Amino acid sequence: MNGNRAPVFVIVFAAVYTVVYLIAVQKNYALFTYHPALEQFGLLVEKPKEGPAMYWYGWIATAGLTAVAVALAACSVPGSLVKRLWPGWAWSIPIAVMVTFAYMLKGYFLR
């Protein structure tokens, strides 16, 4: 990746990661499940075995791998289209996702 494509990668990664993470949490799209009581990992989403199952690590992996793939694909877009990419997406979309999470979790804050 040459120097002029790094900003494209960063902007697209930041935007895509947060949106995919939100979707992964809402729909429970985890690449793996961790069972802390058994100290075991399972592929994709598994039901709890002994104690609670942790999906958070799988959500992070889902979002991270998807964002890397989309950001790398965006780096191959012609330069004329890249100039239309607003750098503000790297911060505005994550802020919007944080507000969405706050709304989704408002029941925990308003008890």
Phi and psi restraints in degrees (value plus and minus 20) as a CYANA .aco file:
   2 ASN   PHI    -100.1   -60.1
   2 ASN   PSI     150.9   190.9
   3 GLY   PHI     -80.1   -40.1
   3 GLY   PSI     -53.5   -13.5
   4 ASN   PHI     -99.9   -59.9
   4 ASN   PSI     -27.6    12.4
   5 ARG   PHI    -117.7   -77.7
   5 ARG   PSI     -34.0     6.0
   6 ALA   PHI     -80.6   -40.6
   6 ALA   PSI     -63.3   -23.3
   7 PRO   PHI     -81.3   -41.3
   7 PRO   PSI     -56.1   -16.1
   8 VAL   PHI     -83.1   -43.1
   8 VAL   PSI     -66.2   -26.2
   9 PHE   PHI     -79.3   -39.3
   9 PHE   PSI     -66.9   -26.9
  10 VAL   PHI     -85.2   -45.2
  10 VAL   PSI     -65.1   -25.1
  11 ILE   PHI     -83.9   -43.9
  11 ILE   PSI     -68.2   -28.2
  12 VAL   PHI     -87.1   -47.1
  12 VAL   PSI     -61.4   -21.4
  13 PHE   PHI     -80.0   -40.0
  13 PHE   PSI     -67.5   -27.5
  14 ALA   PHI     -81.4   -41.4
  14 ALA   PSI     -62.7   -22.7
  15 ALA   PHI     -90.2   -50.2
  15 ALA   PSI     -68.0   -28.0
  16 VAL   PHI     -88.9   -48.9
  16 VAL   PSI     -61.3   -21.3
  17 TYR   PHI     -76.6   -36.6
  17 TYR   PSI     -68.4   -28.4
  18 THR   PHI     -87.7   -47.7
  18 THR   PSI     -58.8   -18.8
  19 VAL   PHI     -88.7   -48.7
  19 VAL   PSI     -64.4   -24.4
  20 VAL   PHI     -86.6   -46.6
  20 VAL   PSI     -56.4   -16.4
  21 TYR   PHI     -82.4   -42.4
  21 TYR   PSI     -63.1   -23.1
  22 LEU   PHI     -79.9   -39.9
  22 LEU   PSI     -65.9   -25.9
  23 ILE   PHI     -84.9   -44.9
  23 ILE   PSI     -61.9   -21.9
  24 ALA   PHI     -82.1   -42.1
  24 ALA   PSI     -58.7   -18.7
  25 VAL   PHI     -89.2   -49.2
  25 VAL   PSI     -65.1   -25.1
  26 GLN   PHI     -86.6   -46.6
  26 GLN   PSI     -60.3   -20.3
  27 LYS   PHI    -119.0   -79.0
  27 LYS   PSI     -22.5    17.5
  28 ASN   PHI      36.7    76.7
  28 ASN   PSI      36.1    76.1
  29 TYR   PHI    -116.1   -76.1
  29 TYR   PSI      63.7   103.7
  30 ALA   PHI    -125.2   -85.2
  30 ALA   PSI     115.3   155.3
  31 LEU   PHI     -91.0   -51.0
  31 LEU   PSI     -45.4    -5.4
  32 PHE   PHI    -175.0  -135.0
  32 PHE   PSI     144.1   184.1
  33 THR   PHI    -142.1  -102.1
  33 THR   PSI     119.1   159.1
  34 TYR   PHI    -130.1   -90.1
  34 TYR   PSI     110.1   150.1
  35 HIS   PHI    -127.2   -87.2
  35 HIS   PSI      76.6   116.6
  36 PRO   PHI     -85.1   -45.1
  36 PRO   PSI     -53.4   -13.4
  37 ALA   PHI     -85.1   -45.1
  37 ALA   PSI     -53.5   -13.5
  38 LEU   PHI    -117.6   -77.6
  38 LEU   PSI     -30.0    10.0
  39 GLU   PHI      34.6    74.6
  39 GLU   PSI      27.8    67.8
  40 GLN   PHI    -147.5  -107.5
  40 GLN   PSI     130.0   170.0
  41 PHE   PHI    -128.6   -88.6
  41 PHE   PSI     125.6   165.6
  42 GLY   PHI    -148.0  -108.0
  42 GLY   PSI     128.3   168.3
  43 LEU   PHI     -94.7   -54.7
  43 LEU   PSI     114.9   154.9
  44 LEU   PHI      41.0    81.0
  44 LEU   PSI    -177.4  -137.4
  45 VAL   PHI    -107.0   -67.0
  45 VAL   PSI     104.4   144.4
  46 GLU   PHI    -140.8  -100.8
  46 GLU   PSI     131.5   171.5
  47 LYS   PHI     -90.0   -50.0
  47 LYS   PSI     134.1   174.1
  48 PRO   PHI     -79.7   -39.7
  48 PRO   PSI     119.6   159.6
  49 LYS   PHI    -118.9   -78.9
  49 LYS   PSI     -96.4   -56.4
  50 GLU   PHI    -137.1   -97.1
  50 GLU   PSI      94.4   134.4
  51 GLY   PHI      59.1    99.1
  51 GLY   PSI    -192.4  -152.4
  52 PRO   PHI     -95.2   -55.2
  52 PRO   PSI     133.8   173.8
  53 ALA   PHI    -120.5   -80.5
  53 ALA   PSI     125.1   165.1
  54 MET   PHI    -128.5   -88.5
  54 MET   PSI     101.2   141.2
  55 TYR   PHI    -123.0   -83.0
  55 TYR   PSI     -31.7     8.3
  56 TRP   PHI     -76.3   -36.3
  56 TRP   PSI     -65.9   -25.9
  57 TYR   PHI     -80.5   -40.5
  57 TYR   PSI     -59.2   -19.2
  58 GLY   PHI     -87.1   -47.1
  58 GLY   PSI     -56.2   -16.2
  59 TRP   PHI     -84.8   -44.8
  59 TRP   PSI     -61.1   -21.1
  60 ILE   PHI     -82.6   -42.6
  60 ILE   PSI     -64.1   -24.1
  61 ALA   PHI     -84.2   -44.2
  61 ALA   PSI     -62.7   -22.7
  62 THR   PHI     -78.8   -38.8
  62 THR   PSI     -69.7   -29.7
  63 ALA   PHI     -85.8   -45.8
  63 ALA   PSI     -62.3   -22.3
  64 GLY   PHI     -85.1   -45.1
  64 GLY   PSI     -67.6   -27.6
  65 LEU   PHI     -85.9   -45.9
  65 LEU   PSI     -60.2   -20.2
  66 THR   PHI     -84.5   -44.5
  66 THR   PSI     -64.4   -24.4
  67 ALA   PHI     -84.7   -44.7
  67 ALA   PSI     -59.5   -19.5
  68 VAL   PHI     -82.8   -42.8
  68 VAL   PSI     -64.7   -24.7
  69 ALA   PHI     -82.7   -42.7
  69 ALA   PSI     -65.3   -25.3
  70 VAL   PHI     -88.6   -48.6
  70 VAL   PSI     -60.0   -20.0
  71 ALA   PHI     -86.2   -46.2
  71 ALA   PSI     -60.3   -20.3
  72 LEU   PHI     -84.4   -44.4
  72 LEU   PSI     -58.9   -18.9
  73 ALA   PHI     -84.6   -44.6
  73 ALA   PSI     -57.8   -17.8
  74 ALA   PHI     -86.2   -46.2
  74 ALA   PSI     -46.5    -6.5
  75 CYS   PHI     -89.1   -49.1
  75 CYS   PSI     -37.3     2.7
  76 SER   PHI    -113.7   -73.7
  76 SER   PSI     -18.4    21.6
  77 VAL   PHI     -91.8   -51.8
  77 VAL   PSI     121.9   161.9
  78 PRO   PHI     -77.1   -37.1
  78 PRO   PSI     129.7   169.7
  79 GLY   PHI     -78.8   -38.8
  79 GLY   PSI     -50.6   -10.6
  80 SER   PHI     -86.3   -46.3
  80 SER   PSI     -52.6   -12.6
  81 LEU   PHI     -99.3   -59.3
  81 LEU   PSI     -51.6   -11.6
  82 VAL   PHI     -84.6   -44.6
  82 VAL   PSI     -53.3   -13.3
  83 LYS   PHI     -83.0   -43.0
  83 LYS   PSI     -40.5    -0.5
  84 ARG   PHI    -103.5   -63.5
  84 ARG   PSI     -28.7    11.3
  85 LEU   PHI     -95.3   -55.3
  85 LEU   PSI      95.8   135.8
  86 TRP   PHI     -99.7   -59.7
  86 TRP   PSI     104.7   144.7
  87 PRO   PHI     -81.9   -41.9
  87 PRO   PSI     -41.8    -1.8
  88 GLY   PHI     -84.3   -44.3
  88 GLY   PSI     -36.8     3.2
  89 TRP   PHI     -82.9   -42.9
  89 TRP   PSI     -48.0    -8.0
  90 ALA   PHI     -86.7   -46.7
  90 ALA   PSI     -40.9    -0.9
  91 TRP   PHI    -137.9   -97.9
  91 TRP   PSI     -50.9   -10.9
  92 SER   PHI     -92.6   -52.6
  92 SER   PSI     -59.5   -19.5
  93 ILE   PHI     -87.7   -47.7
  93 ILE   PSI     -65.6   -25.6
  94 PRO   PHI     -80.0   -40.0
  94 PRO   PSI     -56.5   -16.5
  95 ILE   PHI     -84.7   -44.7
  95 ILE   PSI     -62.6   -22.6
  96 ALA   PHI     -82.5   -42.5
  96 ALA   PSI     -58.1   -18.1
  97 VAL   PHI     -88.6   -48.6
  97 VAL   PSI     -58.7   -18.7
  98 MET   PHI     -83.3   -43.3
  98 MET   PSI     -59.6   -19.6
  99 VAL   PHI     -84.7   -44.7
  99 VAL   PSI     -60.0   -20.0
 100 THR   PHI     -82.2   -42.2
 100 THR   PSI     -64.1   -24.1
 101 PHE   PHI     -83.1   -43.1
 101 PHE   PSI     -60.3   -20.3
 102 ALA   PHI     -81.2   -41.2
 102 ALA   PSI     -59.5   -19.5
 103 TYR   PHI     -86.8   -46.8
 103 TYR   PSI     -63.5   -23.5
 104 MET   PHI     -82.6   -42.6
 104 MET   PSI     -53.7   -13.7
 105 LEU   PHI    -121.6   -81.6
 105 LEU   PSI      -4.3    35.7
 106 LYS   PHI     -79.5   -39.5
 106 LYS   PSI     -48.4    -8.4
 107 GLY   PHI     -82.1   -42.1
 107 GLY   PSI     -50.5   -10.5
 108 TYR   PHI     -95.7   -55.7
 108 TYR   PSI     -48.2    -8.2
 109 PHE   PHI    -108.2   -68.2
 109 PHE   PSI     -44.4    -4.4
 110 LEU   PHI    -127.2   -87.2
 110 LEU   PSI      10.5    50.5
